[in-house]
């Protein structure tokens, strides 16, 4: 049997529809729309799709470069917004003091500044939505070859959007102009969290149909990985935010007593600074292993509270990670949130509007 043959025009339309690109007929641009990530923009036709809608990365585009160049990309990633963009600016300034990488790559920070979004250049809507942008420019030298890295960070509705351009020296000036045009063309909407609000302050995971309450002041956010089914954030501490993640795996028997004995040693092997306690606690008419870890990440002192438990549907890991002082203040509310976890199986709850 001969394979089915498509006309070239039809095949091009199929590819563009699958990839999220849409051709513009008259200006040499095409639209990049990643609705789940809350971002749409327009880019030159020569920028080819490499990565799409995976974990924290909304898109990754390849740019034509000189032969052998390791640069030549534009990307957009989503993350939790810091307490302020100035916290990120300070961290970037500090990173400029680090020694060269093992491959002798030299990075020199040539620009690192926060500026208001220019209403004349970007339009009133973007200026009102974003207000500020952090622009960081690095000169990168490796084996006598020079390239450039530009990162622009903006915050929209509590989500940090990081746009990044890398280019060899020969194409940098023209691509920097195209990159700025891409930013001017951005349209931001609310990213999809996969969560729905229910009565009694519950949030339900739409596809896996489990729900829980959040501590006061916490809110759903875009997850850092496709494996994270439920993600929420609390108080921000410079570039770190207290957060909650829920993971799930197929249902298998859990030996909680055995985990209680082995888990502390497993954790301290990976993190010698960690202080770990485990206990078996009630969980929705059954039992869960609750693990509390006190540790450090750089200047931060963190407390991690995790519960592992199973149901006929699947096994769950529910984990709060908080700055330790914030955890002490919110401990009771976090325990209440952990206790509130429930599967929604038999009926479709009425969603609050």
Secondary structure, 3 states (H helix, E strand, C coil): CCCCCCCHHHHHHHHHHHHCEEECCCCCEEEEEEHHHCEEEEEECCCEEEEEEECCEEEEEECCCCCCCCCCEEEEEEEECCCCHHHHHHHHHHHCCCCCCCCCCEEEEEEEEEEECCHHHHCHHHHHHHCEEEEEEEEEEECCEEEEEEEEEEEECCEEEEEEEEEEHHHHHHHHHHHHHHHHCCEECCCCCCEEEEHHHEEEECCCCEEEECCCCCEECCCCCCCCCEEEEEEEECCEEEEEEEEEEECCCCCHHHHHHHHHHHHHHHCCCCEEEEEEEEECCEEEEEEEEEEEECCEEEEEEEEEEECCCEEEEEEEEEEHHHHHHHHHHHHHHHHCCEECCCCCCCECC
